[in-house]
């Protein structure tokens, strides 16, 4: 089973991108997720890459902006590629399948 649920804040404004001659849409973004280190209670952040497709991408781009808090559920997707120096690199991202706005209604206008 491949399920992910995370809560975080957007690190930048979202940008809706198209493919297939404008017939499909997607957006890629990063969520900052606070993590507390138990030793000294110092907060650190994890930065998780997310991709959303089609109607979900359009909705997210319409209502969210940098700093918005959101809950995302989805699945992990990993891939590899060869960089310009010939090194094999790996990438992991969350493919968003559902979401909840966590900011209050006054902030989402």
N, CA, C and O of each residue as an XYZ file, in Angstrom:
436
protein
N       0.849     -1.175      0.000
C       0.000      0.000      0.000
C       0.896      1.240      0.000
O       1.839      1.324      0.788
N       0.613      2.179     -0.860
C       1.426      3.386     -1.024
C       0.552      4.601     -0.735
O      -0.067      5.150     -1.647
N       0.496      5.028      0.530
C      -0.308      6.176      0.944
C       0.540      7.162      1.720
O       1.359      6.773      2.553
N       0.339      8.449      1.440
C       1.054      9.513      2.135
C       0.038     10.554      2.579
O      -0.849     10.923      1.810
N       0.162     11.028      3.813
C      -0.645     12.142      4.320
C       0.305     13.119      4.989
O       1.030     12.752      5.914
N       0.304     14.370      4.521
C       1.201     15.377      5.087
C       0.472     16.710      5.218
O      -0.479     16.997      4.491
N       0.946     17.511      6.161
C       0.436     18.866      6.369
C       1.624     19.799      6.341
O       2.632     19.556      7.004
N       1.505     20.870      5.571
C       2.597     21.833      5.496
C       2.153     23.138      4.878
O       0.973     23.348      4.596
N       3.133     24.017      4.672
C       2.877     25.330      4.071
C       3.610     25.437      2.744
O       4.734     24.956      2.596
N       2.951     26.081      1.775
C       3.553     26.277      0.458
C       4.752     27.202      0.553
O       4.704     28.221      1.243
N       5.816     26.854     -0.132
C       7.035     27.668     -0.104
C       7.025     28.769     -1.157
O       7.877     29.657     -1.129
N       6.069     28.722     -2.088
C       5.958     29.766     -3.121
C       4.559     29.710     -3.719
O       3.813     28.759     -3.488
N       4.210     30.738     -4.490
C       2.941     30.733     -5.212
C       2.957     29.612     -6.249
O       4.002     29.277     -6.808
N       1.788     29.044     -6.492
C       1.680     27.954     -7.457
C       1.548     28.495     -8.870
O       1.045     29.597     -9.088
N       2.009     27.699     -9.826
C       1.910     28.052    -11.239
C       1.297     26.873    -11.989
O       1.822     25.760    -11.953
N       0.179     27.131    -12.670
C      -0.481     26.095    -13.453
C       0.220     25.970    -14.798
O       0.386     26.956    -15.515
N       0.627     24.757    -15.134
C       1.310     24.507    -16.405
C       0.455     23.568    -17.242
O      -0.311     22.765    -16.709
N       0.596     23.678    -18.556
C      -0.201     22.832    -19.441
C       0.705     21.903    -20.243
O       1.903     22.145    -20.390
N       0.103     20.841    -20.754
C       0.789     19.915    -21.645
C      -0.244     19.382    -22.631
O      -1.438     19.645    -22.489
N       0.211     18.643    -23.614
C      -0.682     18.054    -24.611
C      -1.515     19.139    -25.301
O      -2.737     19.038    -25.417
N      -0.801     20.187    -25.757
C      -1.415     21.311    -26.466
C      -2.522     21.978    -25.655
O      -3.555     22.361    -26.205
N      -2.305     22.116    -24.348
C      -3.254     22.806    -23.483
C      -4.431     21.976    -23.025
O      -5.358     22.510    -22.417
N      -4.421     20.676    -23.302
C      -5.543     19.818    -22.908
C      -5.387     19.263    -21.496
O      -6.371     18.838    -20.890
N      -4.174     19.262    -20.967
C      -3.927     18.756    -19.625
C      -3.196     19.795    -18.796
O      -2.484     20.642    -19.334
N      -3.375     19.727    -17.476
C      -2.761     20.701    -16.576
C      -2.092     20.006    -15.401
O      -2.486     18.914    -14.993
N      -1.065     20.669    -14.867
C      -0.406     20.180    -13.661
C       0.264     21.347    -12.950
O       0.440     22.424    -13.519
N       0.631     21.114    -11.704
C       1.442     22.063    -10.957
C       2.393     21.277    -10.071
O       2.038     20.221     -9.547
N       3.586     21.790     -9.908
C       4.576     21.211     -8.993
C       4.885     22.260     -7.941
O       5.047     23.440     -8.250
N       4.965     21.813     -6.686
C       5.258     22.748     -5.609
C       5.916     22.010     -4.457
O       6.012     20.783     -4.451
N       6.364     22.783     -3.487
C       7.042     22.229     -2.320
C       6.294     22.633     -1.062
O       5.890     23.786     -0.911
N       6.112     21.672     -0.156
C       5.543     21.954      1.156
C       6.656     21.938      2.189
O       7.490     21.033      2.207
N       6.662     22.950      3.051
C       7.570     22.979      4.194
C       6.821     22.375      5.377
O       5.724     22.814      5.722
N       7.425     21.372      5.986
C       6.791     20.654      7.085
C       7.712     20.715      8.289
O       8.844     20.235      8.238
N       7.223     21.311      9.384
C       8.041     21.436     10.589
C       8.218     20.089     11.266
O       7.303     19.268     11.325
N       9.413     19.892     11.768
C       9.774     18.671     12.486
C      10.547     19.100     13.723
O      11.508     19.862     13.613
N      10.151     18.630     14.888
C      10.826     19.002     16.135
C      11.838     17.925     16.501
O      11.513     16.739     16.546
N      13.068     18.356     16.761
C      14.095     17.446     17.261
C      13.888     17.301     18.766
O      13.865     18.303     19.481
N      13.740     16.098     19.247
C      13.392     15.870     20.646
C      14.509     16.224     21.621
O      14.228     16.535     22.779
N      15.751     16.187     21.192
C      16.859     16.453     22.106
C      16.798     17.859     22.687
O      16.833     18.036     23.905
N      16.708     18.846     21.826
C      16.713     20.230     22.300
C      15.457     20.995     21.884
O      15.407     22.219     21.998
N      14.440     20.269     21.401
C      13.164     20.864     20.987
C      13.343     21.943     19.922
O      12.530     22.861     19.817
N      14.388     21.830     19.149
C      14.660     22.773     18.057
C      13.858     22.338     16.825
O      13.896     21.171     16.435
N      13.147     23.265     16.227
C      12.345     22.944     15.043
C      13.210     22.987     13.790
O      14.022     23.894     13.608
N      13.026     22.007     12.945
C      13.645     21.974     11.627
C      12.528     21.743     10.624
O      11.412     21.386     11.002
N      12.821     21.944      9.361
C      11.795     21.753      8.339
C      12.242     20.719      7.316
O      13.411     20.658      6.933
N      11.289     19.916      6.887
C      11.478     19.041      5.739
C      10.773     19.711      4.568
O       9.719     20.321      4.744
N      11.343     19.601      3.383
C      10.759     20.193      2.185
C      10.394     19.057      1.238
O      11.263     18.358      0.717
N       9.088     18.884      1.025
C       8.568     17.755      0.270
C       8.024     18.244     -1.073
O       7.198     19.155     -1.124
N       8.497     17.628     -2.157
C       8.025     17.980     -3.498
C       6.700     17.283     -3.780
O       6.523     16.101     -3.487
N       5.762     18.057     -4.363
C       4.415     17.576     -4.659
C       4.107     17.856     -6.129
O       4.550     18.866     -6.677
N       3.353     16.968     -6.762
C       2.801     17.241     -8.093
C       1.303     16.955     -8.037
O       0.870     15.964     -7.450
N       0.517     17.841     -8.659
C      -0.932     17.658     -8.764
C      -1.321     17.783    -10.231
O      -0.742     18.581    -10.968
N      -2.294     17.000    -10.648
C      -2.699     16.938    -12.054
C      -4.142     17.395    -12.234
O      -4.942     17.345    -11.300
N      -4.461     17.836    -13.436
C      -5.816     18.111    -13.931
C      -6.597     19.064    -13.034
O      -6.094     20.118    -12.646
N      -7.843     18.680    -12.707
C      -8.726     19.548    -11.929
C      -8.182     19.876    -10.558
O      -8.375     20.986    -10.061
N      -7.503     18.925     -9.939
C      -6.898     19.180     -8.632
C      -5.862     20.285     -8.740
O      -5.809     21.168     -7.884
N      -5.044     20.250     -9.773
C      -4.032     21.291     -9.987
C      -4.692     22.650    -10.190
O      -4.239     23.651     -9.635
N      -5.752     22.687    -10.979
C      -6.449     23.951    -11.230
C      -7.027     24.531     -9.942
O      -6.917     25.733     -9.700
N      -7.637     23.691     -9.120
C      -8.221     24.155     -7.858
C      -7.148     24.680     -6.916
O      -7.309     25.750     -6.327
N      -6.062     23.944     -6.768
C      -4.986     24.380     -5.884
C      -4.422     25.724     -6.336
O      -4.200     26.611     -5.512
N      -4.190     25.879     -7.628
C      -3.626     27.130     -8.150
C      -4.582     28.300     -7.964
O      -4.147     29.436     -7.773
N      -5.859     28.031     -8.017
C      -6.860     29.098     -7.888
C      -6.931     29.647     -6.466
O      -7.116     30.851     -6.283
N      -6.788     28.790     -5.460
C      -7.060     29.202     -4.089
C      -5.849     29.337     -3.176
O      -5.960     29.939     -2.107
N      -4.704     28.800     -3.560
C      -3.564     28.807     -2.647
C      -2.495     29.795     -3.079
O      -2.380     30.145     -4.253
N      -1.713     30.235     -2.097
C      -0.584     31.124     -2.363
C       0.530     30.772     -1.382
O       0.343     29.957     -0.478
N       1.670     31.386     -1.569
C       2.814     31.160     -0.685
C       2.375     31.332      0.769
O       1.722     32.315      1.119
N       2.742     30.362      1.610
C       2.408     30.411      3.028
C       1.113     29.721      3.397
O       0.868     29.480      4.579
N       0.266     29.391      2.416
C      -0.990     28.696      2.707
C      -0.702     27.334      3.325
O       0.227     26.632      2.926
N      -1.529     26.977      4.317
C      -1.384     25.661      4.941
C      -2.397     24.706      4.318
O      -3.561     25.055      4.123
N      -1.937     23.501      4.010
C      -2.770     22.517      3.324
C      -2.404     21.110      3.792
O      -1.255     20.827      4.132
N      -3.406     20.242      3.800
C      -3.184     18.812      4.035
C      -3.294     18.116      2.685
O      -4.257     18.327      1.948
N      -2.321     17.300      2.369
C      -2.292     16.567      1.101
C      -2.289     15.074      1.403
O      -1.559     14.610      2.278
N      -3.104     14.335      0.680
C      -3.004     12.878      0.688
C      -2.708     12.436     -0.740
O      -3.180     13.037     -1.705
N      -1.926     11.386     -0.852
C      -1.551     10.911     -2.178
C      -0.666      9.691     -2.073
O      -0.782      8.889     -1.147
N       0.225      9.568     -3.047
C       1.127      8.418     -3.083
C       2.532      8.889     -3.438
O       2.706      9.935     -4.063
N       3.526      8.116     -3.036
C       4.910      8.411     -3.390
C       5.211      7.906     -4.793
O       4.751      6.842     -5.206
N       5.993      8.698     -5.509
C       6.454      8.307     -6.837
C       7.946      8.590     -6.911
O       8.392      9.675     -6.538
N       8.717      7.628     -7.385
C      10.159      7.835     -7.501
C      10.594      7.606     -8.942
O       9.982      6.839     -9.684
N      11.663      8.291     -9.312
C      12.202      8.164    -10.666
C      13.701      8.422    -10.617
O      14.234      8.860     -9.597
N      14.365      8.149    -11.718
C      15.796      8.427    -11.811
C      16.082      9.075    -13.156
O      15.317      8.936    -14.111
N      17.197      9.784    -13.208
C      17.629     10.430    -14.442
C      19.141     10.590    -14.390
O      19.751     10.459    -13.329
N      19.737     10.870    -15.530
C      21.172     11.106    -15.611
C      21.381     12.604    -15.780
O      20.831     13.210    -16.700
N      22.182     13.210    -14.887
C      22.412     14.654    -14.961
C      23.430     14.992    -16.050
O      23.948     14.102    -16.724
N      23.708     16.274    -16.213
C      24.588     16.728    -17.301
C      26.018     16.214    -17.164
O      26.763     16.188    -18.143
N      26.411     15.800    -15.939
C      27.750     15.258    -15.711
C      27.796     13.736    -15.821
O      28.836     13.124    -15.579
N      26.667     13.125    -16.185
C      26.619     11.680    -16.345
C      26.333     10.913    -15.068
O      26.412      9.684    -15.062
N      26.001     11.608    -13.981
C      25.689     10.955    -12.714
C      24.214     10.579    -12.656
O      23.349     11.356    -13.063
N      23.935      9.387    -12.150
C      22.550      8.963    -11.988
C      21.988      9.614    -10.730
O      22.578      9.512     -9.654
N      20.857     10.278    -10.866
C      20.191     10.963     -9.757
C      18.809     10.347     -9.549
O      18.196      9.817    -10.475
N      18.341     10.433     -8.307
C      17.038      9.891     -7.953
C      16.154     11.007     -7.431
O      16.627     11.952     -6.800
N      14.876     10.886     -7.700
C      13.913     11.895     -7.282
C      12.685     11.201     -6.706
O      12.216     10.197     -7.243
N      12.173     11.741     -5.616
C      10.942     11.229     -5.012
C      10.003     12.397     -4.795
O      10.421     13.456     -4.327
N       8.737     12.211     -5.132
C       7.742     13.257     -4.919
C       6.424     12.607     -4.533
O       6.222     11.410     -4.735
N       5.534     13.413     -3.976
C       4.191     12.964     -3.648
C       3.273     13.347     -4.800
O       3.247     14.505     -5.219
N       2.525     12.387     -5.310
C       1.498     12.664     -6.311
C       0.202     12.905     -5.538
O      -0.363     11.980     -4.954
N      -0.262     14.154     -5.542
C      -1.444     14.527     -4.767
C      -2.695     13.898     -5.367
O      -2.889     13.899     -6.583
N      -3.539     13.360     -4.489
C      -4.808     12.776     -4.915
C      -5.993     13.462     -4.259
O      -7.104     13.425     -4.788
N      -5.763     14.090     -3.102
C      -6.823     14.802     -2.386
C      -6.168     15.857     -1.506
O      -4.957     15.822     -1.287
N      -6.960     16.792     -1.003
C      -6.413     17.878     -0.196
C      -7.486     18.448      0.720
O      -8.679     18.214      0.528
N      -7.039     19.197      1.717
C      -7.917     20.004      2.566
C      -7.233     21.333      2.795
O      -6.047     21.387      3.122
N      -7.993     22.413      2.621
C      -7.485     23.729      2.980
C      -7.481     23.824      4.497
O      -8.468     23.456      5.134
N      -6.407     24.303      5.087
C      -6.337     24.416      6.538
C      -6.308     25.864      7.012
O      -6.385     26.120      8.214
N      -6.198     26.817      6.087
C      -6.294     28.228      6.453
C      -7.767     28.559      6.653
O      -8.643     27.881      6.117
N      -8.034     29.621      7.438
C      -9.438     29.991      7.615
C      -9.979     30.625      6.341
O      -9.210     31.031      5.470
N     -11.291     30.711      6.232
C     -11.940     31.161      4.998
C     -11.568     32.589      4.613
O     -11.529     32.907      3.424
N     -11.299     33.447      5.575
C     -10.939     34.822      5.257
C      -9.620     34.894      4.498
O      -9.412     35.826      3.721
N      -8.741     33.946      4.704
C      -7.446     33.962      4.047
C      -7.512     33.399      2.632
O      -6.621     33.666      1.826
N      -8.539     32.634      2.315
C      -8.662     32.039      0.985
C      -9.727     32.809      0.219
O     -10.916     32.504      0.309
N      -9.291     33.799     -0.526
C     -10.229     34.624     -1.292
C      -9.753     34.722     -2.716
O     -10.396     35.372     -3.539
